[in-house]
Structure formats: C-alpha cells, structure tokens
Amino acid sequence: MLIRAVRPLIIVTFVLALFAPAGLLAQRERQIPAPSEGDFGKKFFDQLSRIFGKFRDSDLQRVFQLAEPIQCTELVTGKGEWRPVAFFNEDPKLGAWYRSNLEEVRSDLSVYIFKGTCRDNHSTVQLTTKFPVAESIDAYNEGKIPFDQIDVNVNAPVDARFDTRTGVYAFDLPYLYLLKRGATQSTYSLMPPRFGDKYVTDVTNLWDCKAVKSIDITYRFLICRTSTADRNPPARNQQRTPSGFGSSAYFILSDGTEASASVTLSIGDAEIPNAPAATTVEPAAAPAWQAPGYRSSIVDVGNKPEFRIRFNPEAWTDRIGSAQVISDQKIASLQSAKPPDGADYCVWTPGASDLVRRLLSGEPDKDVSYSVSGLDRGAGQSTASVTFVMKTLTGSRLGTLQCFFPRADSADAIGYDRWSAIAGGQLKLEVRP
C-alpha cells in the first residue's frame, strides 16, 4: 500500500518576525490503530462524496456559516478519534480532495482525538493531535520500513473551547513546521519533515469547527476552517475572522460513526400451547430535527408538515419583544439597522407581548404553529420576499419574520443557504425528515 499523504499545508501571506525555536513538545509513536470497516462503510463514502460535490464549487465561507454547532458529547463519544476525510481551499487552484474508500482513510495517519467530561452541551475538552513524519512515510513508500514502523508525532493536548458568539469549537495548534520561507509568504505544515524537527514559534494554526448536518447526512462530519496567525495574542484574536479570499482552508473530519435509532422487540413465550407469539414494537422516537438540504427552497421547506424556527436565547432574550433587523448574521434595532444597499435582510415584528417568549423555548414547536408564504418581484413588489408567521396553537399571533432578497426575482428560488447567510446563529430553520 503506497501512502500518498496529503500534507496539511497552510500559506501565510505576510512576513513574520523570527524567534528562537522552542523545544519539541511531542512524543514519538510508531503507529496508531487504523479505523475499522464497520465505521467507514460504503454508505459513509457515498455521503462524503455528496458533501464534497456540494461544497467543491460553493462559497466556502457561506458553507461554514450554514454549519451547525456540535455538542460536546458528539465530539468525545466512543474513542473521540476524528480523521481528515476531505480538504478544500477557498482558491480552487490550491487543490481539493476527498477519501473514496477505507484504504485511503487508513493510509492517512493523522488523527484528532477529543477527550473530556461534558458537564453541559458545550464544555471545554482537550484535543490531542497526531501527525506522521514525512521522511518516515517516504521510507515506507520506498520499502525501507514496514507500515507499523512509520513515526508519528503525538503533540501535547490543547484546549478546544466553545465560542457562544460564533457557534464553533475553537482551538489553536502551535505545531507548524516551516517548509519554505519567501519574501511575501511562507509555507508551513502540521506534518514534521523529519523526526526531531522543531516547530516554529512565530505562527500558530487556528481551527474553528462546526457540524455538517442535513436531512440526507447520517454520519458525523465536522467542517473546520483553518488559517495561520501571529502567535502574539492580540494579533491572533484579530485574525480569527478570515481577512480575505484564499486566507482559509477547510478540512472535513469524521469519526466514521452513524447516528441510529433503535427499536426494541419483545417476543412472547412460544412454548405455551395454543398461544401465539406476541410481538411488541416500542414506539420509535420522533425523527430528530435537522437543518434542511443545503440548497433547499425555503418556501418548499416551510410547506413541509413539520418545520420550525428557533431563536437563539442568548441573542434574543432582550430583543424578541421589539422590532429587529437581521442582516449579515447580526441583529440591530429597527431604528439603528442599516443593511447595505442590495443586501438580503429580515425584519422581526413581535405580536402578543405576553406570549412571544414561547419562541425562546428549546422545543418551541410544542406551543407554536408556523406558516410560510412567498412573494415574487413585480406587481407592486420591488423585491422578492418570504414571510414566516408564528402563532400560538389557539391562533394568537406571536410574531412575523419577513425576509427580503433584493437581487432575487422569485421567492421559490431562494435557498436555505441564502437565508442562513442572513440569520447565521441568530435563527435556525429546522425540519423533520
């Protein structure tokens, strides 16, 4: 088996000051357990191929915005081992790839291991990373050493913390190795060229991770946006938000496990004469709420039997009782909001003030009914729009969310991706499959 390792390369587009290298903060490990076929089956690769096809030619910033926060228990479940299964760069010329079979997954010895105790949905956990040594892989490919003698660096663990503002699990990997330094840009890798090489101390690798979820995805996938930044804390915080096209790369990680619902069967005593065997099927749990398909029409989504809109309580607790404007994933009062010309935006208008806080519930569908309608541009309408109306189950209006799309002619053509680019983490549109 020839290992065609794709080294995780990150390009820095600015010149950084040089510091003396620090000591090596990594252990040496000969091999790491390969994933089993039960985890990465044919269905997994079918879904990964579908994700790759959707994301490859898309605006990756928007794809990342559409992704959902992941819960602590999902990160650490089982062995907590996540492996890189796809890669994208905002500039397609810099490459994109995905794994198409189990052998390709097994041949990549990089692994991200999340461990910790989940006291709540977004507890801080520790992340240990392992990356193979490039010269050791070359030696294996040349037949000089067996596979289980490939050297793997085990890096010291770092904290992965949940950012309530952006909905990401964020961590820094200060384990970059300089491959090439140029006048205007330098090339780094998380994979050490040789065992014993020391990583640089002037830059770090920033990671922000969210979950890829939709109706047609049953396996666990993370989409992680990565970029390099100065190790100086103030500069690093400023660079957490990508500054321009091509400044970020994106990895898809997966632990290879599939969410599944179980059904319990109780078989009666078949030895009792003349008594037929009794089979009792426990009622299956209702399907989980999920994000719609990436480009699903939001008018069509709203016409499904079960859909809902969830308001982020952290953002809406003090706002839901008054008119608000949502644009570019930000909320502002009706008086202060100034969306740019031509930008998509939504306007929230509350109804019954004594009941509207029902919308902040974790399960708002239990007390709220939802409806949606769309209007096309023309016939007196200067812009296409989609309106969501929320009422109590007895018919009292709780509020209206009216979304405007100046550059669209037809309401039916407005996809979930475009609506979510407005709402971000402030509002979540969910459906039952």
C-alpha positions in Angstrom: 0.0 0.0 0.0 1.6 3.3 -1.1 0.8 6.2 1.1 0.0 9.3 -0.9 -0.1 11.5 2.1 -1.6 15.0 1.5 0.3 17.2 3.9 -1.9 19.8 5.6 -0.2 22.9 4.2 -1.1 26.4 5.1 0.2 29.5 3.4 0.9 32.7 5.3 0.6 35.8 3.1 2.6 38.1 5.4 6.1 38.3 6.7 6.6 37.5 10.4 9.4 38.2 12.8 11.6 35.3 13.6 12.1 33.9 17.1 14.4 31.3 18.5 12.8 27.8 18.2 11.4 26.2 21.3 11.9 22.6 22.5 10.0 19.8 20.9 6.6 19.3 22.6 5.8 16.0 21.0 6.1 12.3 21.8 7.2 9.6 19.4 4.7 6.9 18.5 5.3 4.1 15.9 1.8 3.6 14.8 -1.9 4.4 15.6 -4.8 2.0 15.3 -6.4 2.0 11.9 -10.2 2.6 11.7 -12.4 -0.4 11.2 -14.5 -1.2 8.2 -17.6 -1.1 10.4 -17.0 2.6 11.0 -16.3 3.7 7.4 -18.6 1.6 5.2 -19.9 2.2 1.7 -22.7 4.4 2.9 -20.2 6.7 4.6 -18.3 7.3 1.4 -21.5 7.9 -0.6 -22.4 10.6 1.9 -18.9 12.1 1.8 -18.9 12.2 -2.0 -22.2 14.0 -1.8 -20.8 16.6 0.6 -17.7 17.0 -1.5 -19.8 17.6 -4.6 -21.9 20.3 -2.9 -19.0 22.1 -1.3 -16.4 22.0 -4.0 -17.9 24.8 -6.2 -19.6 26.7 -3.4 -18.8 29.8 -1.4 -16.9 28.0 1.5 -17.5 30.9 3.9 -21.2 30.5 3.4 -21.0 26.8 3.7 -19.2 27.3 7.0 -21.8 29.8 8.2 -24.6 27.2 7.4 -23.0 24.5 9.5 -24.4 23.8 12.9 -22.7 23.9 16.4 -21.6 20.5 17.5 -22.3 19.3 21.1 -19.6 18.2 23.5 -20.9 14.6 23.7 -20.7 14.2 19.9 -17.0 15.2 19.9 -15.9 12.8 22.6 -18.2 9.9 22.1 -16.5 6.5 21.6 -12.8 6.9 21.2 -13.2 10.6 20.2 -11.0 10.0 17.2 -11.6 12.2 14.2 -9.8 11.7 10.9 -9.4 14.0 7.9 -11.5 12.8 5.0 -11.7 15.8 2.7 -9.9 19.1 2.1 -10.9 22.4 0.3 -9.2 25.7 -0.2 -11.1 28.8 -0.9 -8.9 29.2 -4.0 -9.7 26.0 -6.0 -6.4 26.3 -7.8 -4.7 25.3 -4.5 -6.5 21.9 -4.5 -9.3 19.8 -3.1 -9.6 16.1 -2.3 -11.7 13.6 -0.5 -11.3 10.0 0.6 -13.2 7.5 -1.6 -12.5 4.2 0.2 -11.4 2.7 3.5 -7.8 2.1 2.4 -7.3 5.8 1.8 -8.6 6.6 5.3 -6.3 4.0 6.8 -3.3 5.3 4.9 -3.6 8.8 6.5 -2.1 8.5 10.0 -3.3 12.0 11.0 -5.8 11.9 13.8 -7.6 14.4 16.1 -8.6 13.0 19.5 -11.1 14.8 21.7 -11.3 13.8 25.3 -13.1 15.3 28.3 -16.1 15.4 30.6 -19.2 17.0 29.1 -20.9 18.9 32.0 -23.1 20.7 29.5 -23.5 20.7 25.7 -20.5 22.9 25.1 -17.9 22.1 27.8 -14.3 22.7 27.1 -12.5 19.5 26.1 -8.9 18.6 25.3 -7.6 17.8 21.9 -4.6 15.6 21.2 -3.3 15.6 17.6 -1.1 13.0 15.9 0.7 13.6 12.6 3.1 11.2 10.7 6.7 12.2 10.0 7.3 12.9 6.3 10.7 11.2 6.0 9.3 8.1 7.7 6.4 7.9 5.2 9.0 8.3 2.4 11.0 5.4 3.9 7.9 3.2 4.0 7.0 4.1 0.3 10.5 3.1 -0.7 10.2 -0.2 1.1 12.8 0.5 3.7 10.5 0.1 6.8 7.2 -1.7 7.4 4.0 0.2 7.9 4.0 -0.2 11.7 7.4 1.5 11.9 6.2 4.8 10.5 7.0 7.5 13.0 4.1 9.6 14.3 4.4 12.7 16.4 2.0 12.9 19.3 1.5 16.6 20.2 0.8 17.9 23.6 -3.0 18.4 24.1 -4.7 21.8 23.7 -8.0 23.1 24.9 -10.9 23.1 22.5 -13.4 25.8 23.7 -16.9 26.6 22.5 -17.4 30.2 21.3 -21.0 31.1 22.0 -20.8 34.1 19.7 -19.9 32.1 16.6 -21.1 28.6 17.5 -17.7 27.0 16.8 -15.4 24.8 18.8 -12.1 26.8 18.5 -8.6 25.7 19.2 -5.0 26.6 18.2 -2.4 24.1 17.0 1.0 25.7 17.6 2.7 22.7 15.9 3.7 24.2 12.5 6.9 23.3 10.7 8.4 25.7 8.2 8.8 24.1 4.7 9.6 27.2 2.7 10.1 30.9 3.7 9.6 33.5 1.0 9.8 37.3 0.8 6.0 37.7 0.9 4.7 34.3 2.0 5.8 31.2 3.8 4.6 27.6 3.6 4.1 25.6 6.8 2.9 22.0 7.5 1.5 20.3 10.6 3.5 17.2 9.4 7.1 17.4 10.5 9.6 16.8 7.6 11.9 14.8 9.9 11.6 13.4 13.4 13.2 15.8 15.8 12.4 18.9 13.8 11.3 21.8 15.9 8.2 23.7 15.1 8.3 27.5 14.6 7.3 29.9 17.4 6.2 32.9 15.4 2.9 31.5 14.0 0.1 29.2 15.1 -2.6 27.3 13.3 -6.2 28.5 14.1 -9.1 26.0 13.9 -12.8 26.7 14.1 -15.1 23.6 13.8 -18.8 23.1 13.3 -21.0 20.1 12.4 -22.2 19.3 8.9 -25.9 18.3 9.3 -28.8 17.9 6.9 -31.6 15.6 6.2 -29.5 13.4 3.9 -26.5 13.1 6.2 -26.5 10.5 8.9 -22.8 10.2 9.7 -20.9 12.7 11.9 -18.8 15.2 10.0 -17.0 18.3 11.1 -16.2 21.2 8.8 -13.1 23.0 10.2 -11.9 26.3 8.9 -8.1 26.7 9.4 -5.8 29.6 8.9 -2.4 30.8 10.2 -1.9 33.7 12.6 0.8 35.5 14.5 1.5 33.9 17.9 1.1 37.3 19.5 -2.3 37.1 21.3 -3.8 40.4 20.2 -2.9 39.9 16.6 -4.1 36.2 16.8 -7.6 37.3 18.1 -7.9 39.9 15.3 -7.0 37.3 12.7 -9.6 34.7 13.9 -12.0 36.1 11.3 -10.6 35.4 7.8 -9.5 38.6 6.2 -9.9 37.8 2.5 -10.5 35.3 -0.2 -8.0 32.4 0.0 -6.9 33.1 3.5 -8.5 30.0 4.9 -8.5 26.3 4.1 -11.2 23.8 5.1 -11.0 20.2 6.4 -13.8 17.7 6.8 -13.2 15.5 9.7 -15.2 12.4 10.7 -15.2 9.8 13.4 -16.9 7.4 11.0 -19.9 6.7 13.2 -23.5 6.9 12.2 -26.4 8.1 14.3 -29.1 5.4 14.5 -32.3 4.9 16.3 -33.0 1.5 17.9 -36.3 -0.4 18.0 -36.9 -2.9 20.8 -38.7 -6.2 20.1 -40.3 -8.3 22.9 -41.1 -11.8 21.9 -43.7 -13.7 23.8 -43.2 -17.2 25.2 -43.5 -19.5 22.2 -43.6 -22.7 24.3 -47.1 -22.0 25.7 -49.5 -24.4 23.9 -52.0 -22.8 21.5 -50.7 -19.3 22.5 -49.4 -17.3 19.5 -46.1 -15.5 19.9 -46.7 -11.9 20.8 -44.5 -9.2 19.3 -44.5 -5.7 20.8 -42.8 -2.9 19.0 -41.9 0.0 21.1 -42.9 3.3 19.5 -40.0 4.7 17.7 -38.8 8.1 18.8 -39.7 11.0 16.5 -37.0 11.8 14.0 -34.6 14.4 15.1 -34.9 18.0 14.0 -32.4 18.8 11.3 -31.2 21.6 9.0 -32.8 21.4 5.5 -30.8 20.4 2.5 -28.1 22.9 1.6 -29.9 24.5 -1.4 -33.5 23.6 -0.5 -36.1 26.2 -1.3 -37.1 27.8 2.0 -40.7 28.2 0.7 -40.8 24.4 0.0 -39.2 23.7 3.4 -41.9 25.8 5.0 -44.6 23.8 3.3 -43.4 20.6 4.9 -45.7 19.1 7.6 -43.2 19.8 10.3 -40.8 22.8 10.4 -39.8 25.4 13.0 -37.7 28.4 13.6 -35.6 28.5 16.7 -34.5 31.8 18.2 -31.0 31.8 19.9 -31.9 32.7 23.5 -28.5 34.3 24.1 -29.1 36.8 21.3 -32.9 37.3 21.6 -33.7 37.4 25.3 -33.7 41.2 25.5 -34.8 41.7 21.8 -37.6 39.4 21.0 -40.2 41.8 22.4 -39.4 44.6 19.9 -38.9 45.0 16.2 -35.4 43.9 15.0 -33.5 43.7 11.7 -31.2 40.7 11.0 -28.6 41.1 8.3 -25.1 39.5 7.8 -25.8 37.4 10.9 -26.2 40.4 13.1 -29.2 41.8 14.9 -30.0 45.5 15.3 -33.0 47.5 16.3 -35.3 48.9 13.6 -34.1 52.4 14.4 -30.3 51.7 14.2 -30.2 49.0 11.5 -28.6 50.0 8.2 -28.2 47.0 5.8 -26.0 47.8 2.8 -27.8 48.5 -0.5 -28.7 45.3 -2.2 -28.1 43.2 0.9 -30.5 40.4 2.0 -32.1 41.0 5.4 -35.0 40.0 7.6 -37.3 42.1 9.8 -38.8 40.7 13.0 -42.1 42.1 14.2 -43.4 40.8 17.5 -47.0 40.1 18.2 -48.6 39.2 21.6 -46.0 40.5 24.0 -47.1 38.3 26.9 -46.7 35.1 24.8 -43.8 35.9 22.4 -41.2 34.4 24.8 -42.5 31.0 24.0 -40.3 31.2 20.9 -37.2 31.1 23.2 -38.1 27.6 24.3 -35.8 24.7 23.5 -38.8 23.0 21.9 -40.9 25.9 20.5 -42.9 23.6 18.2 -44.8 22.3 21.2 -46.5 25.7 21.7 -46.1 27.4 18.3 -47.5 26.9 14.8 -45.6 28.1 11.8 -46.6 29.1 8.3 -44.7 30.5 5.3 -45.5 32.4 2.2 -43.5 33.9 -0.6 -43.9 36.9 -2.9 -42.1 37.4 -6.2 -40.7 40.6 -7.5 -43.2 42.5 -9.7 -46.9 43.5 -9.4 -46.0 46.3 -7.0 -43.3 44.3 -5.2 -39.8 45.8 -5.6 -38.1 42.7 -4.2 -38.8 39.0 -3.7 -39.7 38.2 -0.1 -40.5 35.2 2.2 -42.6 35.7 5.3 -42.8 33.4 8.3 -45.8 33.8 10.6 -45.7 32.3 14.1 -48.9 31.8 16.2 -49.9 30.0 19.3 -51.8 26.8 18.8 -55.0 28.7 19.5 -54.3 31.3 16.8 -52.8 34.3 18.6 -50.0 35.9 16.6 -46.6 35.7 18.2 -44.7 37.5 15.5 -43.7 37.8 11.9 -40.3 37.3 10.3 -40.3 38.9 6.8 -37.1 38.4 4.8 -36.3 40.4 1.7 -34.0 39.4 -1.2 -33.4 42.4 -3.4 -31.4 40.5 -6.1 -34.0 37.7 -6.5 -37.0 37.7 -8.8 -38.7 34.5 -7.5 -39.3 33.6 -3.8 -39.3 29.9 -4.7 -35.7 30.2 -6.0 -34.4 31.4 -2.6 -32.4 28.6 -1.0 -31.8 27.7 2.6 -28.1 28.6 2.2 -29.0 32.2 1.2 -31.5 32.6 4.1 -29.0 31.1 6.6 -26.3 33.6 5.4 -28.6 36.3 6.8 -29.5 34.5 10.1 -26.3 32.7 11.0 -26.5 31.5 14.6 -29.2 34.0 15.5 -32.1 31.9 14.0 -32.2 28.3 13.0 -34.7 26.8 10.4 -35.2 23.1 11.1 -37.4 20.3 9.7 -38.2 16.7 10.5 -37.3 14.2 7.8 
